């Protein structure tokens, strides 16, 4: 009967147990267990074995045996019987799960030469499985110096160095290589090195969440049976770690991206999972929640967040290891996490402008946006032209930077792709705390007009990377000093000095001409073959690219600023994809009064001649800028032509008593649409007026001129009014007459006849110098000093 009750009678109980054990052994033998040598009574306790032996001898008519002999025989066979039973149970119920893989071609036939009485088919399959993965992975994990090939024929000695187990785990979980296996000893020569490898295997198993009771010493001192069972467990478990699918994340640098995974439970029992993210880039991923319980025939959601601090693609694995809840245990689920940084958002963008061929030094403030700090390596990556996403904003800023000369706009000029770098940084590393700031000294030296973008990549191992962007625009170069064909250029004239003092345009490199308003001017400018600005810029660029040793060597030889550097550096500036246009210049001008040829040829030795003609609309000042440009060079010349008529002169007469003033207002008629800045120069001690004045457009402005003589007599002077805008000069001859001065004060004296009385009068010296005054009177009764000397600007008493 099934599940009969245990009898209370000892003899009946022993017979029932013996029948049950015999039935179990028969079942195991049918399943393939090698237990023909094992008897059921060897599994009894000593007391039951004695009772069974006595009953058996009695029923079979055998003589009775002593209890000592029976107990000795039980002790001899019972332990071995139990060991054989456990091993055969593992063979029948555990090893039977080892089936040759259909997807993985494992050549177990190669192991048929092994003694078939030693290894079963399942064991040979496991050995072939280990050999296959070791041979396939040893050159992948340790590509630089792979360990020698080997034939796995045992479960103890071939596994004790840990290399075979590492190859096996990496075949299913390649993300473990950099985490645990890259620093393993490949030629184990000491127990310490063997322990290190075994510890790496244990850490890898813990990372995967494989629930198996194994320790480093179990690998260093392997037991063949224990390792066989462990390999069987891995053979069943590791295929579950093959990723189910790949989850892709696309986003900008430092910008979070979220994905949700739906985990389905199709079974009729609840399942619980422990969730973790493994891999070298696991810090870039995060998961919520860390554990998940899913009810029967239900589903759960797992949210994964990705925010990369690195430009390179990040990879990881989302591992869901099932927790046993009663008898229910689900399979392990693994998802590959892959990321692509499809956009780079700089922390900030700094704008800088500089004339072509001129170095612009500027500070760059850096802020660390990462949560970690350290020493960041600085890498400059320069690109030519407009940056996508910033083109519209940059164009609006650049359009207002300066006025276009002719049809050539430096803001939209195309920078040659093979042009040397324009940005330089004196530092190669910078120390930044989390959220900290620092200042870098930068240099910008454009060798051609146009927009450039420079990305400063800051990278710190273990912390992350971030980008700082710099937009640099090469503007028109500074004007060059040019040679003249004719000797009629005005240098250091009074008008030039006035313009420099008042409006700051009296540059020494400006080429100036003077002509009559009703005449046409024809001139020729000599353009040298070599651009000195470009040569100096190329030399400076070459010096930036030199090593410290090369700089010291050239300083010793005196060739640090050699022209050969400019030749070597300038060889790559020309745009090779365009037609060669270096044999001529295109001419652009910003003035309609000048007429230039559209193209002029240039000789590489002699240079070029730039003829032009000028015709004025009337008197005035006519500035102009000329740009000569080709694909390899750009030059700017600044011209100024002043058209003024003959100097006009008028005479103004003044008369006033000495020490008294009179003001004459001179009308200045401005019929133009522009205000005039007038400068006044007055000669003569008695004439005073403001040094500058603004004559408003379309109106008459009065210039106040004051005449204040300090003495009697005729005083001459001159007033010069200069129009700074067009150089027109108006001169006025001044003639003033100082008349007899009027009494400054009336003094009334009262005294008795024949008695003396005194009175003090204060005499003022209005001049700035010491003066001696003589005293005269027409009254005989008044007596005083004949002379008195008074310092300039003060009053002194006279008695």
C-alpha positions in Angstrom: 0.0 0.0 0.0 1.1 3.6 -0.5 2.3 5.5 2.5 1.5 2.7 5.0 1.6 3.6 8.7 4.7 2.7 10.7 3.9 -0.4 12.8 4.6 -0.3 16.5 6.1 -3.8 16.4 9.9 -3.5 16.0 10.1 -6.5 13.7 7.3 -5.4 11.4 8.7 -1.8 11.3 12.2 -3.1 10.2 10.6 -5.3 7.5 8.6 -2.3 6.2 11.7 0.0 6.1 13.7 -2.7 4.3 11.0 -3.1 1.7 10.9 0.7 1.2 14.6 1.0 0.8 14.7 -1.9 -1.7 12.0 -0.2 -3.7 14.0 3.0 -3.8 17.2 1.2 -4.9 15.3 -0.6 -7.6 13.9 2.7 -8.9 17.3 4.3 -8.9 18.8 1.4 -10.8 16.1 1.6 -13.4 17.0 5.3 -13.8 20.7 4.4 -14.4 22.2 4.5 -10.9 25.1 2.2 -10.3 23.9 0.8 -7.0 23.9 -3.0 -7.6 26.5 -3.4 -4.8 24.4 -1.5 -2.2 22.0 -3.4 0.1 19.0 -1.8 1.8 20.0 -2.8 5.3 23.2 -0.8 5.1 21.1 2.4 5.4 19.6 1.2 8.8 20.6 2.6 12.2 22.9 0.2 14.2 20.0 -1.0 16.3 17.7 -1.7 13.4 20.7 -3.4 11.6 21.2 -5.8 14.5 17.5 -6.6 14.6 17.3 -7.1 10.8 20.4 -9.4 10.9 19.0 -11.6 13.7 15.7 -11.9 11.8 17.4 -12.7 8.5 19.7 -15.4 10.1 16.7 -16.9 11.8 14.5 -17.1 8.7 17.3 -18.4 6.6 18.5 -20.9 9.2 21.9 -19.3 9.5 23.8 -19.4 12.8 23.6 -16.3 14.9 26.4 -13.7 14.8 27.9 -11.7 17.6 26.7 -8.1 17.9 30.3 -6.9 17.8 30.9 -8.5 14.4 27.6 -7.1 13.1 28.3 -3.6 14.3 31.8 -3.7 12.7 30.3 -4.8 9.4 27.6 -2.0 9.6 30.2 0.6 10.3 32.3 -0.6 7.3 29.5 -0.6 4.7 27.0 2.0 5.9 29.1 5.1 5.3 30.1 4.0 1.8 26.5 3.2 1.0 25.3 6.6 1.9 28.1 8.3 -0.1 27.3 6.1 -3.1 23.7 6.9 -2.8 24.2 10.7 -2.7 26.6 10.5 -5.7 24.2 8.4 -7.7 21.3 10.7 -6.8 23.4 13.6 -8.2 24.1 11.6 -11.3 20.5 10.6 -11.9 18.7 13.8 -11.0 21.3 16.5 -11.5 23.7 15.5 -14.3 20.8 14.3 -16.3 20.0 18.0 -16.9 23.2 18.4 -18.8 22.1 18.2 -22.4 24.3 19.1 -25.4 23.4 22.6 -26.6 21.7 23.0 -29.9 22.9 26.5 -30.5 26.5 25.9 -29.4 28.4 23.2 -31.3 30.3 21.3 -28.6 32.5 18.5 -29.9 32.0 15.9 -27.1 33.2 13.2 -29.5 36.8 14.5 -28.9 36.5 13.2 -25.4 35.6 9.6 -26.4 39.3 8.7 -26.1 38.9 9.2 -22.4 38.1 6.1 -20.4 34.3 5.7 -20.7 34.3 3.9 -17.4 35.5 7.1 -15.8 33.3 9.9 -17.4 29.7 9.7 -18.4 28.3 11.4 -21.4 27.2 14.4 -19.3 30.6 14.8 -17.8 32.3 14.6 -21.1 29.8 17.3 -22.3 30.8 19.5 -19.4 34.5 19.1 -20.1 34.0 19.8 -23.8 31.9 22.9 -22.8 34.7 24.2 -20.6 37.4 23.6 -23.3 35.3 25.3 -26.0 34.8 28.5 -24.0 38.3 28.7 -22.7 39.8 28.4 -26.2 37.3 31.0 -27.5 37.7 33.5 -24.7 41.4 33.4 -23.7 42.4 35.6 -26.7 39.6 38.0 -26.0 40.1 38.6 -22.3 43.8 38.6 -22.4 44.5 39.7 -25.9 48.0 41.2 -25.2 49.4 37.9 -23.8 46.9 35.1 -23.9 47.6 32.0 -21.7 48.5 28.8 -23.5 45.8 26.5 -24.9 44.8 23.5 -22.8 42.6 20.5 -23.0 40.2 20.3 -20.0 40.2 16.7 -18.8 39.5 17.0 -15.1 37.3 19.0 -12.7 40.0 19.7 -10.2 43.5 20.4 -11.4 42.4 22.1 -14.7 40.2 24.6 -12.7 42.3 25.5 -9.7 44.0 28.6 -11.4 40.6 30.2 -12.1 41.4 31.0 -15.8 39.0 28.4 -17.2 36.2 29.7 -14.9 36.9 33.3 -15.9 36.7 32.3 -19.6 33.4 30.5 -19.0 31.8 33.4 -17.1 33.0 36.0 -19.7 31.5 34.0 -22.5 28.0 34.7 -21.1 28.7 37.9 -19.3 31.4 39.9 -21.2 30.9 42.9 -19.0 32.7 41.0 -16.2 36.0 41.2 -18.1 37.0 44.8 -17.2 35.5 44.5 -13.7 37.1 41.3 -12.5 39.2 39.4 -15.0 41.6 41.9 -16.6 44.1 41.8 -13.7 44.2 38.0 -13.2 47.5 36.2 -13.0 48.0 34.1 -16.2 51.0 32.1 -15.0 50.2 31.1 -11.4 53.3 30.3 -9.5 52.3 30.8 -5.8 49.3 30.2 -3.6 48.9 34.0 -3.2 48.4 34.4 -7.0 46.0 31.4 -7.1 44.0 33.0 -4.2 43.9 36.3 -6.1 42.4 34.6 -9.2 39.9 32.6 -7.1 38.8 35.7 -5.3 38.2 37.4 -8.7 35.9 34.5 -9.6 34.0 34.7 -6.3 33.5 38.5 -6.8 32.2 37.9 -10.3 29.7 35.3 -9.0 28.5 37.7 -6.4 28.1 40.5 -9.0 25.9 38.1 -11.0 23.9 37.2 -8.0 24.5 33.4 -8.5 23.4 31.8 -5.3 25.9 29.0 -4.8 27.9 28.2 -1.6 31.4 28.3 -2.9 34.5 30.0 -1.5 38.0 30.8 -2.8 39.5 27.8 -1.0 37.1 25.5 -2.9 38.7 26.7 -6.1 42.3 26.7 -4.8 41.9 23.1 -3.4 39.3 21.7 -5.6 37.3 18.5 -5.0 36.4 16.9 -8.3 32.9 16.0 -7.2 32.1 19.4 -5.7 33.5 21.1 -8.8 31.4 18.8 -11.1 28.3 19.8 -9.3 29.3 23.5 -9.5 29.9 23.2 -13.2 26.6 21.5 -13.6 24.9 24.4 -11.8 26.7 26.9 -14.1 25.8 24.9 -17.2 22.1 25.3 -16.2 22.3 28.9 -14.9 24.6 30.8 -17.2 22.5 30.5 -20.3 19.9 32.6 -18.5 22.4 35.5 -18.4 22.3 35.8 -22.2 20.7 39.2 -22.7 17.0 39.1 -23.7 17.1 42.3 -25.6 19.1 45.6 -25.8 17.7 48.8 -24.4 19.1 51.8 -26.3 19.5 55.3 -24.7 20.0 58.3 -26.9 20.5 61.8 -25.5 22.8 64.8 -25.0 25.8 64.8 -22.7 24.8 65.2 -19.0 21.1 65.1 -20.0 19.0 62.3 -18.3 17.1 59.8 -20.4 14.5 57.5 -18.9 13.2 54.1 -20.1 10.6 51.8 -18.6 10.7 48.0 -18.9 7.7 45.8 -18.5 8.4 42.5 -16.7 5.7 39.9 -17.3 5.0 36.9 -14.9 3.0 34.3 -16.8 3.0 31.8 -14.0 0.3 31.1 -11.4 2.6 32.0 -8.5 4.2 35.3 -7.4 7.8 35.9 -8.3 10.3 38.3 -6.6 13.5 39.8 -8.2 16.6 41.5 -7.0 17.5 44.2 -9.5 21.0 45.5 -10.1 23.1 47.1 -12.9 26.5 45.7 -13.6 29.3 46.7 -16.0 32.2 49.2 -16.2 29.8 52.1 -16.9 27.2 51.1 -14.3 27.6 54.6 -12.6 26.0 56.2 -15.6 22.8 54.1 -15.1 20.4 53.9 -12.2 17.4 51.8 -11.6 14.2 52.1 -9.6 13.2 50.0 -7.7 16.0 47.7 -6.5 13.6 44.9 -5.8 10.4 43.9 -7.6 7.6 41.5 -6.6 5.2 40.5 -9.4 1.9 38.8 -8.7 0.6 35.7 -10.5 -0.3 36.4 -14.1 0.7 40.1 -13.7 3.5 42.4 -14.6 5.8 45.0 -13.0 7.6 48.1 -14.3 11.3 48.9 -13.9 12.4 52.5 -14.6 16.0 52.9 -15.8 17.7 56.3 -15.9 20.8 57.1 -18.0 22.8 60.3 -17.6 26.3 60.0 -19.2 29.3 62.0 -18.0 31.3 60.6 -20.9 31.4 61.2 -24.7 32.1 57.6 -25.5 29.1 55.1 -25.7 28.3 53.5 -22.4 27.3 49.9 -21.9 25.9 48.0 -18.9 23.6 45.1 -18.0 20.4 45.2 -16.1 20.2 41.9 -14.1 17.0 40.7 -12.5 17.9 37.7 -10.2 14.8 35.8 -8.9 14.5 35.3 -5.2 13.0 32.0 -4.1 9.6 32.4 -2.5 8.6 29.0 -1.3 8.8 26.6 -4.3 8.4 29.4 -6.9 11.6 30.7 -8.5 11.7 32.5 -11.8 14.5 32.6 -14.4 17.2 35.2 -14.3 16.6 38.1 -16.7 19.4 40.2 -18.3 19.0 43.2 -20.5 21.8 45.0 -22.3 21.9 48.7 -21.7 23.5 50.7 -24.6 23.9 54.5 -24.9 24.8 56.9 -27.6 25.6 60.6 -27.0 23.9 62.2 -30.0 24.4 65.8 -28.9 27.0 67.7 -27.0 25.8 70.7 -25.0 28.6 72.9 -23.8 28.5 74.2 -20.3 28.8 77.7 -21.8 30.0 79.4 -24.9 32.6 82.2 -24.9 32.7 84.7 -27.8 36.0 86.3 -28.9 36.9 88.5 -31.8 40.3 89.5 -33.1 41.7 91.0 -36.3 43.3 88.5 -38.7 47.1 88.0 -37.9 46.7 89.5 -34.4 46.9 87.6 -31.2 44.0 88.1 -28.7 44.7 87.1 -25.1 41.7 86.5 -23.0 40.8 84.7 -19.8 38.3 81.8 -19.9 36.3 81.1 -16.7 35.6 77.3 -16.2 33.0 75.9 -13.9 32.9 72.1 -13.1 29.3 70.9 -13.6 30.1 67.4 -12.3 29.5 66.0 -8.8 33.1 64.9 -8.6 36.4 66.8 -8.7 40.0 66.1 -9.6 42.7 66.9 -12.1 41.1 67.4 -15.6 43.1 66.9 -18.7 42.4 69.7 -21.3 42.1 68.8 -25.0 41.4 71.4 -27.7 39.3 70.3 -30.7 38.9 73.0 -33.3 36.4 73.1 -36.1 36.1 75.6 -39.0 32.8 77.3 -40.0 29.4 77.6 -38.4 28.4 75.2 -35.6 25.0 73.6 -36.1 22.4 74.9 -33.6 24.3 78.0 -33.0 24.5 79.4 -36.5 21.5 81.7 -36.3 22.5 83.2 -32.9 26.1 83.6 -34.0 25.2 85.3 -37.2 23.1 87.9 -35.4 25.9 88.7 -33.1 28.5 88.8 -35.9 26.5 91.0 -38.2 26.7 93.9 -35.7 30.4 93.5 -34.9 31.7 95.8 -37.7 30.8 97.4 -41.0 31.3 95.4 -44.1 33.8 96.7 -46.6 32.4 96.3 -50.1 30.9 92.9 -50.8 33.4 91.0 -48.6 32.1 90.1 -45.2 34.6 88.4 -42.8 31.9 87.0 -40.6 30.6 84.8 -43.5 34.0 84.0 -45.0 34.9 80.3 -45.3 37.9 79.2 -43.2 40.2 76.8 -45.0 39.8 73.3 -43.6 43.5 72.7 -43.4 44.2 76.0 -41.7 46.5 75.8 -38.6 44.9 75.9 -35.2 43.8 79.4 -34.0 43.3 78.6 -30.3 46.0 77.9 -27.8 45.9 77.2 -24.1 49.0 77.6 -21.8 47.7 74.8 -19.5 47.3 71.1 -20.2 45.6 70.2 -16.9 43.4 72.1 -14.4 42.4 71.2 -10.9 38.6 71.5 -10.3 36.6 70.8 -7.2 33.0 69.7 -7.5 31.2 72.8 -8.7 34.5 74.7 -8.5 35.8 77.3 -10.9 39.1 78.1 -12.5 40.5 80.6 -15.0 42.5 79.6 -18.1 44.7 81.9 -20.1 43.7 81.5 -23.8 45.1 82.9 -27.0 43.3 83.4 -30.3 45.3 84.0 -33.5 43.2 83.8 -36.7 45.1 83.4 -39.9 42.1 84.0 -42.1 38.7 85.7 -41.7 35.6 83.8 -40.6 34.1 81.9 -37.7 35.9 79.1 -35.8 34.6 76.9 -33.0 36.9 75.4 -30.4 35.7 72.8 -28.0 37.7 72.4 -24.8 37.2 68.9 -23.6 37.8 68.5 -19.8 38.3 64.8 -18.9 39.1 63.2 -15.5 39.2 59.4 -15.1 36.5 58.2 -12.8 34.7 61.6 -12.7 33.6 62.4 -16.2 33.9 64.9 -19.1 32.4 68.2 -20.0 32.7 70.7 -22.9 33.4 74.4 -22.9 32.9 76.0 -26.3 34.7 79.1 -27.7 33.5 80.9 -30.8 36.2 83.0 -32.4 35.7 85.3 -35.3 38.6 86.6 -37.5 37.8 90.2 -38.4 39.4 92.5 -40.9 43.2 92.8 -40.2 44.6 96.0 -39.0 45.5 98.5 -41.8 48.9 98.2 -43.3 51.3 101.1 -43.8 51.8 101.4 -47.6 54.3 103.0 -50.0 53.2 105.9 -52.2 53.9 106.6 -55.8 53.8 110.4 -55.4 55.0 112.6 -52.6 51.8 114.4 -51.8 50.8 112.5 -48.7 50.0 114.7 -45.7 51.7 113.6 -42.5 51.3 115.2 -39.1 49.3 118.2 -40.4 47.3 120.4 -37.9 44.1 118.8 -39.0 45.5 115.3 -38.4 46.5 116.4 -34.9 43.1 117.8 -34.2 41.3 114.7 -35.4 43.6 112.5 -33.2 42.9 114.7 -30.1 39.2 115.1 -30.6 37.8 112.0 -32.3 40.9 109.7 -32.1 41.3 109.0 -35.9 44.7 110.4 -36.3 46.4 107.0 -37.0 49.9 107.0 -38.3 49.3 104.0 -40.6 46.5 105.9 -42.5 47.6 107.1 -46.0 46.4 110.7 -46.4 45.9 112.9 -49.5 44.7 116.4 -50.1 43.0 117.6 -53.3 40.8 120.4 -54.5 37.0 119.8 -54.5 36.7 120.5 -58.2 39.6 118.2 -59.3 40.0 114.4 -59.7 42.8 112.6 -58.0 44.7 109.7 -59.6 47.2 107.7 -57.4 48.9 104.3 -57.3 49.6 102.3 -54.1 52.5 100.0 -54.1 51.6 96.6 -52.5 54.5 94.6 -51.3 54.8 90.9 -52.2 55.1 89.8 -48.6 52.5 90.5 -45.9 54.5 91.4 -42.7 51.5 90.8 -40.5 51.0 87.3 -41.9 54.7 86.4 -41.6 54.7 87.5 -37.9 51.5 85.5 -37.3 52.9 82.3 -39.0 56.1 82.6 -36.9 54.1 82.8 -33.7 51.9 79.9 -34.8 54.9 77.8 -35.5 56.4 78.6 -32.1 53.2 77.4 -30.4 53.7 74.0 -32.1 57.3 73.6 -31.0 58.4 71.5 -28.1 60.3 73.0 -25.2 63.5 71.4 -26.5 63.1 72.9 -30.0 62.4 76.3 -28.5 65.6 76.2 -26.4 67.6 75.0 -29.4 66.3 77.8 -31.7 66.9 80.4 -29.0 70.6 79.3 -28.8 70.9 79.4 -32.5 69.0 82.6 -32.9 66.4 81.1 -35.3 63.3 81.3 -33.1 61.8 84.0 -35.3 63.3 82.8 -38.6 61.4 83.4 -41.8 61.7 79.7 -42.6 59.2 79.0 -39.9 56.6 81.1 -41.7 57.3 79.3 -45.0 56.9 75.9 -43.3 53.7 76.9 -41.4 52.2 78.8 -44.4 52.5 75.8 -46.7 49.3 74.3 -45.3 47.2 77.4 -45.0 46.1 77.5 -48.6 42.8 75.7 -49.4 43.8 72.9 -51.7 40.2 72.1 -52.7 39.7 75.5 -54.4 41.3 76.9 -57.5 44.6 78.5 -57.1 43.9 82.3 -56.9 47.1 83.4 -55.1 48.4 85.1 -58.3 45.9 87.9 -57.9 43.9 89.9 -55.4 40.2 90.8 -55.4 39.7 94.4 -54.4 36.8 95.6 -52.2 36.2 99.2 -51.0 33.6 100.9 -48.8 33.5 104.3 -50.5 31.7 105.3 -53.7 34.1 108.2 -54.3 37.0 105.8 -55.0 37.3 103.7 -58.1 39.5 100.6 -57.9 40.0 97.7 -60.3 38.1 94.5 -59.3 41.2 92.3 -59.6 44.9 93.1 -59.6 47.8 90.7 -60.3 50.5 90.2 -57.8 54.1 89.1 -58.5 55.6 86.8 -55.8 58.8 88.9 -55.9 57.9 92.5 -57.0 54.4 92.7 -55.5 51.5 94.6 -57.0 50.3 98.1 -58.0 46.9 99.3 -56.9 45.7 102.3 -59.0 42.7 104.3 -58.0 40.9 107.5 -58.9 39.0 109.8 -56.6 36.3 112.4 -57.3 34.7 114.4 -54.5 31.2 115.7 -54.3 32.4 118.9 -52.6 34.6 120.1 -49.9 34.9 117.7 -46.9 36.8 114.8 -45.5 36.6 111.4 -47.4 37.8 108.2 -45.6 38.0 104.8 -47.3 39.1 101.3 -46.5 40.4 98.9 -49.2 40.5 95.1 -48.8 42.8 92.9 -50.9 41.9 89.3 -50.5 42.5 85.8 -52.0 42.4 82.3 -50.6 45.8 82.7 -49.0 46.1 86.3 -47.8 44.1 89.3 -46.8 45.2 92.9 -46.4 43.5 96.2 -45.5 44.6 99.7 -46.4 43.1 102.9 -45.0 42.9 106.1 -47.0 41.9 109.6 -46.1 41.4 112.4 -48.6 40.7 116.0 -47.5 39.1 118.4 -50.0 39.2 121.9 -48.8 38.9 125.3 -50.6 41.4 128.2 -50.0 41.5 129.4 -46.5 38.9 132.2 -45.9 39.8 135.2 -43.7 37.8 138.1 -42.3 38.6 141.0 -40.0 36.8 142.0 -36.7 37.3 145.3 -34.9 37.0 145.7 -31.1 37.2 148.7 -28.8 36.7 148.7 -25.0 38.0 150.6 -22.0 40.9 148.8 -20.3 39.8 146.2 -17.8 36.4 146.1 -19.4 35.1 143.3 -21.7 33.0 143.3 -24.8 31.6 140.1 -26.5 31.2 139.7 -30.3 29.1 136.7 -31.4 30.3 135.3 -34.7 27.6 133.4 -36.7 28.5 129.9 -38.0 26.0 128.8 -40.7 25.7 125.0 -41.1 23.5 124.2 -44.0 24.4 120.5 -44.1 22.6 117.5 -42.5 25.4 116.7 -40.1 26.7 118.4 -37.0 30.1 120.1 -37.2 32.7 119.7 -34.5 34.6 123.0 -34.5 38.0 123.6 -32.9 39.0 127.1 -32.0 42.6 128.4 -31.8 42.9 132.0 -30.5 46.0 134.1 -30.6 46.3 137.4 -28.7 46.3 138.2 -24.9 43.1 140.1 -24.8 40.9 137.6 -26.8 39.0 134.7 -25.1 36.5 132.1 -26.4 35.6 128.3 -26.0 38.2 125.9 -27.5 35.5 123.7 -29.1 32.0 124.1 -30.2 29.3 122.0 -32.0 27.6 123.7 -34.9 24.2 122.0 -35.2 23.0 120.9 -38.6 20.7 123.1 -40.7 21.0 126.1 -38.3 23.2 129.0 -37.4 25.3 128.7 -34.3 26.9 131.8 -32.6 30.5 131.6 -31.5 31.1 134.0 -28.5 34.4 135.9 -28.8 35.3 138.2 -25.9 37.8 141.2 -26.0 39.1 142.4 -22.6 42.2 144.7 -22.8 44.3 145.1 -19.8 45.9 148.3 -20.9 45.4 151.2 -23.3 46.6 150.8 -26.9 46.0 148.6 -30.0 46.0 144.8 -29.6 46.1 142.4 -32.5 45.1 138.7 -32.6 43.8 135.9 -34.8 40.9 133.4 -34.4 41.1 130.0 -36.3 38.0 127.9 -36.5 38.6 124.4 -37.9 35.9 122.0 -39.0 37.3 118.6 -37.7 34.9 116.6 -39.9 36.0 118.0 -43.3 39.2 120.0 -42.5 37.7 123.4 -43.5 39.6 126.3 -41.9 38.2 129.8 -41.2 40.5 132.5 -40.0 39.6 135.9 -38.5 42.0 138.8 -38.1 41.3 140.5 -34.8 42.1 144.2 -34.1 41.2 145.7 -30.7 41.8 149.1 -29.1 42.1 149.5 -25.4 40.6 152.8 -24.4 41.2 154.9 -21.3 40.0 152.8 -18.3 36.9 153.8 -16.4 37.1 154.6 -12.7 36.9 151.4 -10.7 35.8 153.2 -7.5 34.8 156.6 -6.1 36.6 157.5 -2.9 35.3 160.4 -0.8 37.8 161.9 1.7 36.7 164.2 4.6 39.2 166.0 6.9 39.8 169.3 8.8 41.8 172.0 7.1 45.5 171.9 7.7 45.2 168.4 9.2 46.5 165.2 7.6 44.3 162.2 6.9 45.2 158.8 5.3 43.1 156.3 3.2 44.0 152.9 1.8 43.0 151.8 -1.7 43.4 148.2 -2.9 44.9 147.9 -6.3 44.3 144.6 -8.2 46.8 143.0 -10.7 44.6 141.1 -13.2 47.6 139.6 -15.1 49.4 136.4 -14.2 52.8 138.1 -13.9 54.2 140.6 -11.5 53.5 144.2 -12.5 54.8 147.6 -11.3 52.2 150.4 -11.2 53.0 154.1 -11.3 50.7 156.5 -9.4 49.5 159.9 -10.9 47.0 162.4 -9.6 45.8 165.8 -10.5 45.3 167.0 -6.9 48.3 168.6 -5.2 47.1 167.8 -1.7 47.1 164.0 -2.3 50.5 162.4 -1.7 51.5 158.7 -1.9 54.2 156.3 -3.3 55.2 156.9 -6.8 55.3 153.2 -7.7 53.9 149.9 -6.3 54.8 146.3 -7.4 52.0 143.7 -7.2 52.3 139.9 -7.8 50.1 138.5 -10.6 46.4 137.7 -9.7 46.3 139.4 -6.3 45.4 142.8 -4.8 47.7 145.0 -2.7 47.0 148.0 -0.5 48.1 151.5 -1.6 48.1 154.3 1.0 
